[in-house]
């Protein structure tokens, strides 16, 4: 398929140059509200977020760097800080923070971390968002494990995240049963949640109320909509999606792993509707969970499956499910009739998926909506691509934004005004040849 090409590609500008460490955007919302700064973490290849001791930001215009948060004496086992996102309207960031009692014996883990906020107006001290209580009896509004990939809602009143449970991890260690399942939760700015401090330092109070909103089970019934894993999630729209009655529904879209009729795992697209009041227990059990099972979703939570690829020739979906700003369409990756991975669209209320791209080889990923909602960017053939949604042939709607390279650009993120597209590239150190992630950007003429 021939693509429409501009006479010249946008100039790529390298923004960071320190080759001693990574400047990792990590597929988050990295632009400050005024689009002047990009925030990132400093993780390592070997130690990951556990070895990231610093959250930094860089000025898009000047390249000036500032440290927003630093963990003194951070070790290879943690605590660690990373996967950072900016608030949509305030100079505040949220990120993963490993437990402050991390040791070599009890290191940073998926189930040993929390969400922390730095409010730039109030200095570099972390404010912990989600409370953590791992000592029974558990506390409603607190969780028992670790949160990850924190994402502000469009109004800044919610934070969504993925989650792993320390209590279920302990059960797995004792019994060998696979019950430490990843799932999805949210925090809302309702009220602070206090927990009793324990001698080991495992419990953490939080300033927001947190719950899980997706129910997972170890052994989904084959052919059903039960799921054993939920991740790759994001908010639907900047304020939810419009329902048939004209009201707006807060929701998160995600990938959930079901079992087909033969019992084989298949990843499908789901959406979960979230009630305004998240402090009321639902039908499945207490919000805080119990010693034998997960915390359960609040009353009014509705989990819905949107795709049904399990019975097709090329089952499965992939990628972070990304919503258009108006909440009307969700973008994800799946294979077309030829077995080639493409970008597809589906409404959060359900319906027939629409294939957006028509490439001759697999789309690599990193799908992001242009802020105006009329186009999507993604990575294909070593290039950042742009594809318009709407009428016209695929060749007319799509074009390259960067020259093909190996390795490909990664972690793209649009500025709020849509004028700048930032991303990571690996840049090798001249003497050692060891590559580090550096930040680049383009300003495409759209």
Secondary structure, DSSP 8 states (H G I E B T S, - for coil): ------SS----EE----TTS--B-TTS--B-TTSSEEEEE--BTTTBGGG--EEEEEETTT--EEEEEE-TT-BTTB--EEEEEE-SSSSEEEEEEE-TT--SSS--BTTBEEEEEEEGGG-S--EE-BEE--SSS--TTEESEEEEEEEE-TTSSEEEEEEEEHHHHHHHHHH-------EEEEEESS--B-----TTS--B-BSBEEEE-S---SS--TTSS--S-EEEEEESTTT-EE-TTS-EE-EEEEEEEEE-TTS-EEEEEEEEE--S--SSBBTTB-TT-BTTB----BTT-EEEE----TTSTT--EEEEEEE-TTSS-EEEEEE-TTS-EEEEEE-TT----EE----SS-EEEEEEE-TTSSEEEEEETTEEEEEE-SSS-HHHHEEESS---SS--EEEEE-TTSS-EEEEEEEE-TTT--EEEEEEEE----
